[in-house]
Amino acid sequence: QAQLVESGGGLVQPGGSLRLSCATSGFSFDYYAIGWFRQAPGKEREAVSCITSSDGTTDYADSVKGRFTISRDNARNTVYLQMNSLKPEDTAVYYCAVDSTAGGRCGWVPTPMTTRWGQGTQVTVPS
């Protein structure tokens, strides 16, 4: 059973940085792309970033491009999200996820049947 555990969230002032971690187990990490998503209060969940399994190609939402960096450590089965120049609008619960049908590709849409989520980690950037 795939398991994902996020950590690294917290309270940070505007302009500050945080690094989120997503530790995984229970599946062939090397084979799968991993995505980061976030959900702010009263808003829909949105995709933030994704990293492929093979060559580590990355993808970012326009709202975080140039500020966030996703990376993966296949030896540790862990994906990271480095978040710099944080803004109040980045406040949300951040989740990492893997999809059983996506394989190593990014661009997948989460579904209840195929996507496994972590428990989330709260990031708060006060205004």
N, C-alpha and C positions, 0 to 999 in steps of 0.2 A: 504494500500500500504506500503510495507516494505521500511523503510528508514534507512540508515546507514550514520553516520557522523564521519569521522576521525579527530583527532587533535593530537597535540603534536610533530609534526615534527619540523625540524629546522636545523641549521648549528652547527655541533659539531666537535671538533678536534678528530683525531684518538686516540682510546683508551677510548673515552668518552662514555657517556650513554644518552639514551633518553627513555621515556616511551610514547608509542602511545596509544591513546584511540579510541574506536569505540563505539559510542553511538547509540543505535538502537531504533526503534519504529515501530508500525504498523504490528507486527506479534508476534506470541507466542514465545518469546525469549527462554524460558526454553526448548522448544521442539527441537531447531535447533542447529546443529554444526555451528561454525563460523570460517571462514578462513581468514588468512592474506596473501596477495600477494604483489609482487613488480614488478615494471618495470623500468629498467634503460634506458637511452637514447640509441636508436639504438638496443635494445635487446628485446627479447620476454618476456612477462610477466611470472613470475615464482611463484610457491607456496612457501611460507615461513613457515607457521605454521598453525595448525588447532587445535581446541578444541571441544570435543564432548559435547553433551548436558547433558547426564545422569550422568556419573561419572567423567567428566572433563578430560578424557584421552587426552593426547596431542601428537602432531606429529610435527616434524621439518625437514626442509631441511638440508642436511648434512652440507651445507655451514654456517649454523647458530647454529647448535647444540652446546650446552655448553655456548653459548653467549646470546641467546635470550630465553625469557620465556613468554609463553602465559598464560593468566588467564582470568576468567570470574567472574562477579558479577551479579548473577541472580536478585538480589534485585534492581539493578540499570540498568538492561538490557544493560550492557556494557562489552566489551571485551578489554583487555589490551595486549600490546606487550612491555615487558621490553627488551630493547636492550642494552647490555653491550659490552665493548671491541670493539667498532665500528671501522670498517675499511673503507678505500676509496671505496672498492668494494661493500659496503652496500649502497652507494649512489643510490637513486631511489625514485620514487613516490610509496608510500605504500598505499594499498587499503585493506579494509576489505570487506567481501562478505558473503552472505547467499544464499543457493540454495534450491529452493522449493521442489525438489525431493529427496534431500539427507537426510532430517530429521535430526536425531541426530548424524549421522555418519560422520566421516572424510574420506578423500580419494576420494572425488567427483571431477569431472572435470567440470569447469565452462562452461556453454553454454549460448548463447545470450537469449534463451527463458526462462531459468529457474533460472538464477543467477542474483541477485540484488547486485549492487556495491555502495560503497560510492564514494565521489568525489576525494578522495586521499589526502595524505599529503606528502609534500616533505621532504626527509631526505638527507642532504648533508654532506659528510665527506671528506674534502679536502685531497689531497695527499701531 
